[in-house]
């Protein structure tokens, strides 16, 4: 067995993605429209649970959570995706 690999994974193989990368993946798969980035820590977007004229949902990719200030939906991005 090669000392640089373990079970088919090399040192260069990413084992886990960061929460921010996973959040980007969830947002893209659910086709959530990001309005703009408020800060690098929070994303403002349109809530998928109701019709929005103005973005009312915030996603914190570092904490992997979301909250809509209009309908009150909140939780982990896992809950939003599944």
C-alpha atoms as one frame of an Amber mdcrd trajectory, in Angstrom:
protein
   0.000   0.000   0.000   1.275   3.424  -0.929   2.192   5.538   2.098   0.509
   8.584   0.487  -2.868   6.908   0.197  -5.351   5.392   2.583  -8.272   3.410
   1.278  -8.016   5.003  -2.168  -7.743   8.548  -0.843  -4.547  10.448  -1.378
  -3.397  13.455   0.626  -4.624  15.669  -2.218  -8.175  14.219  -2.129 -10.526
  16.554  -0.238 -12.194  14.541   2.489 -14.746  17.118   3.611 -16.039  20.405
   2.306 -16.320  23.495   4.448 -19.751  24.675   5.608 -19.456  27.600   3.205
 -18.863  25.240   0.255 -21.776  23.050   1.327 -23.992  26.132   1.676 -23.103
  27.198  -1.875 -24.042  23.719  -3.082 -27.419  23.784  -1.275 -28.225  27.257
  -2.633 -27.360  26.230  -6.186 -29.299  22.929  -6.058 -32.423  24.593  -4.660
 -32.155  27.435  -7.183 -32.359  30.032  -4.411 -31.865  33.507  -5.815 -29.240
  35.383  -3.869 -29.980  39.075  -3.921 -26.595  40.275  -2.787 -24.031  39.481
  -0.194 -24.614  41.658   2.816 -21.309  40.632   4.358 -19.026  37.729   3.783
 -20.765  36.056   6.737 -24.415  36.395   5.622 -26.216  36.033   2.320 -29.534
  37.764   1.681 -31.916  35.884  -0.586 -35.506  35.172  -1.573 -37.264  32.624
   0.640 -38.332  29.439  -1.212 -41.361  28.956   1.092 -43.367  31.996  -0.051
 -43.506  34.670  -2.728 -41.068  37.457  -2.006 -41.038  40.911  -3.535 -37.955
  41.730  -1.507 -35.359  39.315  -0.153 -36.331  38.329   3.378 -34.195  35.285
   4.117 -30.655  35.296   5.417 -28.235  32.406   5.126 -25.197  32.194   7.362
 -22.901  29.803   5.497 -20.321  29.625   8.287 -22.918  28.431  10.818 -24.890
  26.497   8.129 -28.223  28.057   9.185 -30.981  30.141   7.577 -33.772  32.409
   8.821 -36.638  34.130   6.986 -37.804  37.298   8.691 -41.135  37.302   6.831
 -42.517  33.788   7.369 -40.316  32.784  10.321 -38.818  29.691   8.686 -35.434
  28.887  10.169 -33.089  26.029  10.845 -30.149  24.160   9.473 -29.479  24.185
   5.751 -29.831  20.391   5.943 -33.512  20.924   6.825 -33.917  23.342   3.933
 -32.446  20.841   1.494 -34.138  17.648   2.687
